Amino acid sequence: MYSYLLEELSRAVGARLLIQFDYSGENYIVEPHLVGVNHHNQDCLCAWLDSQPAVAANTAAGWRCFLFSNMENVKLLDDRFCKKRPGYDPYNSSMNRIYYRI
């Protein structure tokens, strides 16, 4: 159902490209680390969210999972990130299946 989005997000993970998108009325720029299927059988992206002015002031930096079904206007940016963030788990236990990871 989300094959194009899966392909684009997997490419971003592999190339370590920042991603920008709208999600639940907010605009996000994130560092994608893992794409997979959660325990509710929903395709999702696990990414590091930096503190940024694009997001509500009460949003702290850290790990977030974003459901494909709620992501809109997804853009791969030219900017790259260079390191894995603290607490990254490439075998994320909240996933039933992992499609692509750093």
N, C-alpha and C positions, 0 to 999 in steps of 0.2 A: 504494500500500500504506500509506503514511504521510500520506495527504492531510490529515487533521485536524491532525496534528503540523506538517506543512508550512505550513498556513494559520495556525496559532497562532504559530509561530516567525517567519514572515514579518511578521505583525502586530506582534510584539515588536520586530523590527528596525526597522520603519517608525516606530514610536512611541518607540523607544529605551527600552523597558522592560526591567528586569532580569528574568532567568529563573532559577528554582530547579528543580533536578531531581536524581535519583539516577542515578549512572553507575558501573558496576563496583564497587558496594558503598560508594561515597562520595557525599556530598551536596555539590552545587555551587551557587553563585550566580554567574552570569556576565553580561557585557555582550555581547549578540549583535550581530554586525556583518554576517555574511554567511551565507546559506543556499544550498546547492548540491549538486552531485554530484561526488564526487572521481574520480580516475583508475581506481578499482576499481569504478566504477558504484554507489557507496554514497551515499545521501543523508546529508548531514552539516551541522553547524552550526559555523562558525568564530566564536569568541568570545574576549573578553579575560577572563582569570581573575585577579581581584585576590587578594592574600594574604588569607586569611580563616581563622578558627578552624574553620569547617565542614569544611575539607579537611585531609588529613594534613599534619603539620608540615613534611615535606620537599617540599611542593609550592610552587614559586615562582610569583610572578605572571608573566603573559605570555599569549601566544596559544596556544589549544588548538583542535583540531578534535574534535568529538564526533559519533559515528555515531548516526543516529536509532535504529537497531536496538538500541542499548545504553542509550538514555535511557528512564527510567521516572519516573512521578509528576511530570511537567512542569507547572510553575505559572508564569504570568506574574504578576510582582509589580507593585505600584503605584508602586514607586520607579523613577526614571528616571536615565539617565546622560546627560551633556550634550556630551561631546566624543569624537571619534575617538581611539583610542589610538595611540601611536607604532608605526610599522611597519605600519599598516593598509594593505593593498593591495586596492582594490576590484576588481581584475582578477586576483585570486589564481590563480597559475599551477598550483596543485595541484588546480584544479577543471576538470572537463570542461564543466560547465554551471553557471551561476549563476542561481538562481531569484530571489533578492532580496538586496539589499545597501544599506548606508547610502550 
